[in-house]
Amino acid sequence: MTGPVVVGLDGSPASVTAAWWAARAAVDRRLPVLLLHSWTTQPLNVPIAQEALSKQRYGGEVLERVEAELLDRYDDLKVTTELVSAPATKALVDLGDTATMLVLGSRGHGPLAGFLLGSVSLHVLGLARCPAVTVRADDADDADRYEIVVGVREAGAASDPLLEFAFTAAEARGARVRAVRALPLSSLATHPRGAHPDEGYEVDEQARLATAVAPWREKFPTVAVTYQVGRGTAAQVLLKASAHSALTVVGRRRHPAPLSWRLGPVAHAALHHAPCPVAVVPHD
């Protein structure tokens, strides 16, 4: 896609870090950045009066400051800003129709922090029609993290959008892809760990994983790929694989009703506990 990288910017440290992450991603992909601020949806701790004029002034200052910071670092980056009165959820979801991705700030690690993503972020993650990435205030853009981790269940419509996003991100960043699949613990009963490697269940599943990824290896021949199959829940295996990743990619199903949204347990676990930015990619 050639649409902008859209950042939901409310002035909080997490949203500013998200803007920096978005700028790096946009430069890598040669895309513009759009900074969006909804002056009717501001953090409760914003130290301003509640009058509409003050809120608009605050929003404008936030946009101007962050725009200047991004342009100071990236000379060739195209940045535009929008100060809107529409609720942040609606504005971001609407922009998701044409954006390459949405980028949102998150407040930290752990169950409580995950809950504090807030209704705006959770609704955007569940409703956006493009990939949405959450970035925490302490998610430094560490050059030593050179893997994009993606969870893959089966080949086909459910995995292809995730693999496309992961490979595109890896190619732009100069990173490799780690494709991950979880094996249920029940498989131990019929395929014990002591089986000969050539006959083991894990070998068969790794081959299936490679088959699912193969079309994307052909489309992105310069991207290195690592395969990881582990026993446990999908969330456990994915989080273990993400310990040193630059980005973790998870999926969620598209919803037929425009006002319905739901994130599955794997997406929730990644948003709560992954030690890196998390991309939630809609799929059929």
Long-range contacts (C-beta under 8 A, 24 or more apart in sequence): 1-99, 1-100, 1-130, 2-31, 2-100, 3-31, 3-98, 3-99, 3-100, 3-130, 4-31, 4-32, 4-33, 4-34, 4-80, 4-98, 4-99, 4-100, 5-29, 5-31, 5-32, 5-33, 5-34, 5-99, 5-100, 5-101, 5-103, 6-33, 6-34, 6-36, 6-92, 6-95, 6-96, 6-99, 6-101, 6-102, 6-103, 7-33, 7-34, 7-35, 7-36, 7-102, 7-103, 7-104, 8-36, 8-88, 8-92, 8-102, 8-103, 8-104, 8-105, 8-120, 8-121, 8-124, 9-35, 9-36, 9-37, 9-62, 9-63, 9-66, 10-37, 10-38, 10-41, 10-42, 10-43, 10-46, 10-62, 10-88, 10-105, 11-37, 11-42, 11-43, 11-46, 11-58, 11-59, 11-62, 12-43, 12-105, 12-107, 12-137, 13-105, 13-137, 14-105, 14-106, 14-107, 14-108, 14-135, 14-136, 14-137, 15-104, 15-105, 16-66, 16-105, 16-137, 17-105, 17-135, 17-136, 17-137, 17-138, 17-139, 18-103, 18-104, 18-105, 18-133, 18-134, 18-135, 19-66, 19-69, 19-70, 19-103, 20-69, 20-70, 20-141, 21-103, 21-133, 21-135, 21-139, 21-141, 21-277, 22-103, 22-133, 22-135, 23-70, 23-73, 23-74, 23-77, 23-79, 24-141, 25-101, 25-103, 25-133, 25-169, 25-172, 26-77, 27-74, 27-76, 27-77, 28-172, 28-173, 29-100, 29-168, 29-172, 31-100, 32-77, 32-78, 32-79, 32-80, 33-70, 33-77, 33-78, 33-79, 33-80, 34-79, 34-80, 34-81, 34-82, 34-95, 34-99, 35-63, 35-66, 35-67, 35-79, 35-80, 35-81, 35-82, 36-81, 36-82, 36-84, 36-88, 36-91, 36-92, 36-95, 37-62, 37-63, 37-81, 37-82, 37-83, 37-84, 38-84, 38-85, 38-86, 38-87, 38-88, 38-91, 39-83, 39-84, 39-85, 40-85, 40-86, 40-87, 40-88, 41-87, 41-88, 41-89, 41-120, 56-83, 59-83, 87-120, 88-120, 88-124, 89-119, 89-120, 89-123, 89-124, 89-127, 92-120, 92-124, 92-128, 93-123, 93-124, 93-127, 93-128, 93-129, 96-124, 96-127, 96-128, 96-129, 96-130, 96-132, 97-129, 97-130, 99-130, 100-130, 100-131, 101-130, 101-131, 101-132, 101-133, 101-279, 102-128, 102-130, 102-131, 102-132, 102-133, 103-132, 103-133, 103-134, 103-135, 104-132, 104-133, 104-134, 104-135, 105-134, 105-135, 105-136, 105-137, 106-134, 106-135, 106-136, 106-137, 106-271, 107-136, 107-137, 108-136, 108-137, 108-138, 109-136, 109-272, 109-273, 109-275, 110-272, 110-273, 111-272, 113-272, 114-268, 114-271, 114-272, 114-273, 117-271, 122-261, 122-263, 123-261, 125-252, 125-261, 125-263, 125-267, 125-271, 125-280, 126-252, 126-255, 126-261, 126-262, 126-263, 127-255, 127-258, 127-261, 128-280, 128-282, 129-254, 129-282, 130-282, 131-161, 131-165, 131-279, 131-280, 131-281, 131-282, 132-279, 132-280, 133-247, 133-277, 133-278, 133-279, 133-280, 134-271, 134-277, 134-278, 134-280, 135-277, 136-277, 139-276, 139-277, 142-246, 145-244, 145-245, 145-246, 145-276, 146-173, 146-174, 146-175, 146-176, 146-246, 147-175, 147-176, 147-177, 147-178, 147-226, 147-244, 147-245, 147-246, 148-173, 148-175, 148-176, 148-177, 148-178, 148-245, 148-246, 148-247, 148-249, 149-177, 149-178, 149-180, 149-238, 149-241, 149-242, 149-245, 149-247, 149-248, 149-249, 150-177, 150-178, 150-179, 150-180, 150-248, 150-249, 151-180, 151-181, 151-182, 151-234, 151-237, 151-238, 151-249, 151-250, 151-251, 151-266, 152-179, 152-180, 152-181, 152-209, 152-212, 152-213, 153-181, 153-234, 154-212, 155-208, 155-211, 155-212, 156-212, 157-283, 157-284, 158-251, 158-283, 158-284, 159-212, 159-251, 159-283, 160-215, 160-216, 160-283, 161-251, 161-281, 161-282, 161-283, 162-249, 162-250, 162-251, 162-281, 162-283, 163-212, 163-213, 163-216, 164-216, 165-249, 165-279, 165-281, 166-247, 166-249, 167-216, 167-219, 167-220, 167-223, 168-220, 169-247, 169-249, 169-279, 170-220, 170-223, 171-220, 171-222, 171-223, 173-246, 175-223, 175-246, 176-223, 176-224, 176-225, 176-226, 177-213, 177-223, 177-224, 177-225, 177-226, 178-225, 178-226, 178-227, 178-228, 178-241, 178-245, 179-209, 179-212, 179-213, 179-225, 179-226, 179-227, 179-228, 180-228, 180-229, 180-230, 180-237, 180-238, 180-241, 181-205, 181-206, 181-208, 181-209, 181-228, 181-229, 181-230, 181-237, 182-229, 182-230, 182-231, 182-232, 182-233, 182-234, 182-236, 182-237, 182-238, 183-229, 183-230, 183-231, 183-232, 183-237, 184-231, 185-231, 185-232, 187-231, 188-231, 202-229, 202-231, 205-229, 234-265, 234-266, 235-265, 235-266, 235-269, 235-270, 238-266, 238-269, 238-270, 238-274, 239-269, 239-270, 239-273, 239-274, 242-270, 242-274, 242-275, 242-276, 243-275, 245-274, 245-276, 246-276, 246-277, 247-276, 247-277, 247-278, 247-279, 248-274, 248-276, 248-277, 248-278, 248-279, 249-278, 249-279, 249-281, 250-278, 250-279, 250-280, 250-281, 251-280, 251-281, 251-282, 251-283, 252-280, 252-281, 252-282, 252-283, 253-282, 253-283, 253-284, 254-282, 254-283, 254-284
